[in-house]
Amino acid sequence: MLSVFSMLIAGDNKVLKTLDIFEMEGVSDPQISPNGSKILYVRSGSDIMTDKRYSNIWIINFDGTNNRPLTSGQNGNSQPRWSPDGKQIIYVSSSSGSGQIHKRWMDTGETTILTNVQTSPHGISWSPDGQYLAFYGTVPTDANFNVDLPSPPEGAEWAKPAKVIDRLVYRFNGVGYLKGFKHLFVIPSEGGTPRQLTSGRFNFASYIGGQTAWSTDSKHIYVSANLDENWEAEGPWMQNDIFQVNIDNAKMEKLTDRDGPEDNPVPSPDGKFLAYTGFESKRMATQISKIYFIELKSNKIKEVKTKLDRSVNNIKWSGDSKNIFFLYDDKGNTKIGKTNLKGENSVLVNNVGRGYSMAKDGRFVFITTRPDLPSDLAVSRSSGKNVKIITSVNKDILSHKELATVEEIWYKSSHDNLDIQGWIMKPPGFDPSKKYPLIIKIHGGPFANYGDRFYLEKQLMAAEGYVVLYTNPRGSTSYGEKFAQLIHHDYPGDDFYDLNSGVDAAIKKGYIDEDRLYVTGGSGGGVLTCWMIGRTTRFRAAVTVYPVINWYSFVLYSDIPWTANYWFPGMPWDNVELYESKSLLSVVKNVKTPTMVLTGEADYRTPMPDSEQYYAALQLLGVESVLVRVPDEPHGISVRPSHHISKLKHIMGWINKYNNEGY
């Protein structure tokens, strides 16, 4: 009996299980040394006993040898940055209890703590001369209105004080209630007291961080910020300008001034140009982000006209100041591109994650991912040829697991014959002669995209014997501005046909059981899940995950209320009919599909009240439904590994319940 049981367990372990979430690791934020010989990166994992995620700084040679940790333990270690001479590094670590900037001498391994600030620093960087460090920190700020309260007697235990709020965005997803504003600081690289360079009731970085960029002479720092009086209503990152901050006297000079966002300022190594990304705002829900540069001597601004029709981000200069590198998504494939100032561009590498770093000699490192490969480090040289993957952080777990296989498909939307790209993930041991249940998983955003990447959640769904379909309906990015803007002021809308046609395309493959169709998605995917079941009864069950249900309440309750200025023609009280027609309550009376509603209780992006409204409506209509509330979790439900597992278990538990009925 023991040998038979062992064989069953062994067979069961050949596919991914939700508990494997604790074993999976990730790599991020690679930083190549100034001479290109070594690479720092962040390696993250989870601890099953504390149910927490942690990260450490690792170092590896460019050729993939001598891969080893520089920090250890179950703290948060992040943002590694080389000194200009490559002899020291700085990074942020919570090993002392709170996030502080640490410095390490690479020859001796000696480490010291440089700061003692109240909130964890973001956007840390060295000045080119190595004398200073810059970072963003939160400056606590009280409301403009307060009252004098009596003090409790000694030894008394009174209730917590009331919160007084006098700003539009007073809490932010994943951060919580905001305690102040993000400002720019500098500190000597040898340590000392941080000096605040900016002030006021403004943010000089986003609520979750930002980047600092030094001038080549180390005298100024370039930042992107919105200092308009009504900046929160406009959208903190929708109307940014570029500013130059003098580190000696804190004097600020505005370098750009137009209607639209200007971000990611990066000076050229020769000090002649300042590149940045942005666009001229047309008050659209989404627009293509382009590359611009300022001739610092004349202050003339020019656009780098690449004619890509793709949003670009994460720009970096080549060592000779003649080219600019950038990330962009093209038909679900993230690439590193290269352009000169005339806009003549080329592709360096494909299958990129969200981070890369360039050395002056042209060597570079990037995060790579494929449908069968979670994030790992890869390296190449300026030509982009001879790419070499130099890490395999999940080989220990995936080498003995059979993953689902992925097939790319293209099909026509039944609405207007629009070409739609998608992918079909087939379960381990797939047999095309058999019939399989199908899950269509819809991405959020909605201005985002699926692509040729590794998706753990879909792999776990497929591991339970399902074919998983995921597509990029109209509104998705990476197909050009026109494609993305097809849902402008019309979301949700005709994307229904794109998704429904994808299900039809999968059925035509011949191995899908038409009686066992399921739909799920999170955030914007949750919106479209509800839109689907409000317009068709073909799905046997549905799981809508942290959806927006009522656009009227969303604008007034979410942490991004400025969406009213872009996703809609204006405020809800001026456009009541449009807001109502695009809210999911407008079609909920049509729903017959058994539905689970699943949301984190600390979600400030698509808050719990929206999920509660939808659940109550389903209950009042007599639709079989459940509401799952995950405590302390923001948007995404993945802060605690066990909650991530719980999310997936509930989704698949609901789908399995109806998949098993009658079979």
Buried (B, 14 or more C-beta within 10 A) or exposed (E): EEEEEEEEEEEEEEBBBBEBBBBBBBBBBBBBBBBBBBBBBBBBBBEEEEBBBBBBBBBBBBEBEEBEEBBEEBBBBBBBBBBBEBEBBBBBBBBEEEBBBBBBEBEEEEBEEBBEBEBBBBBBBBBBEBBBBBBBBBBEBEEEEEEEEEEEEEEEEEEEEEEEEEEEBBBBBBBEEBBBBBBBBBBBBEEEEBEEBBEEBBBBBBBEEBBBBBBBEBBBBBBBBBBEEEBBBBBBBBBBBBBBBBBEEBEBEEBBEBEBBBBBBBBBBEBBBBBBBBBEBEEBBBBBBBBBBBEBEEEEBEBBBBEBBBBBBBBBBBBEBEBBBBBBBBBBBBBBBBBBBEBEBEEBBBBBBBBBBBBBBBBBBBBBBBBEBBBBBBBBBBEBEEBEEBBBBBEEBBEEBEBBBBEEBEBBBBBEEBEBBBBBBBBBEBEEEEBBBBBBBBBBBBBBBBBBBBBBBBBBBBBBBBBBBBBBBBBBBBBBBEBBBBBBBBBBBBBBBBBBBBBBBBBEBEBBBEEBBBBBBBBBBBBBBBBBBBBBEBBBBBBBBBBBBBBBBBBEBBBBBBBBBBBBEEBBEEBEEBBBBBBBBBBBEEBBBBBBBBBBBBBBBBBBBBBBBBBBBBEEEEBBBBBBBBEEBBBBBBBBBBBBBBBBBBBBBBBBBBBEEEE
